Amino acid sequence: MYKKHCILVSFLWLLIACNPKPEIKSSTIKPQCLASQSKCVVTNELGQFNLLFNVEEIHGELPFELSITYDSNDNDIKFSAYLEGKDMFMGKIPVFFTKMKNENKQISEILLANCSEDNMVWRLWVTVEASTDNEKTLKLKKKKTFFIDFTSTRL
């Protein structure tokens, strides 16, 4: 009797705990600036950088794309980046970019964990490394780091 009762309780617990996740609009949206984003365009001595997302809102545990398009006088642009919680330590999440052929654009697919809070402010740190050829055919390298903040929502 006790064993049957335990099995029944376990089964009911599993049914209650397994709610399907609500569906979110996928990446059919044109890259855009988020309403919660601190900056969409960053301009510095290396050029102008547009940071855009393929969703209207960021939700934990749902992948999204970040694209950086740029206008620069330098020949070779490389990005390195990571995400961290602005007010809560969630570790450093590395962000890896893929360069799009024949475009001044690089894209990264990102997946964030859910936070215990309903809303989480994330800080994206981006380092731009630019190489240019000078008159004596030497490569000159320049680096510049900046950040943007944006918010994710727990489902």
Secondary structure, DSSP 8 states (H G I E B T S, - for coil): -HHHHHHHHHHHHHHHH---------TTS--B--TT-S-SEEEETTEEEEEEESSSSEETTS-EEEEEEEE-SSSEEEEEEEEEESSS----EEE--EE-TTSSEEEEEE-----SSSEEEEEEEEEEEEEEE-TTS-EEEEEEEEEEEEEEE--
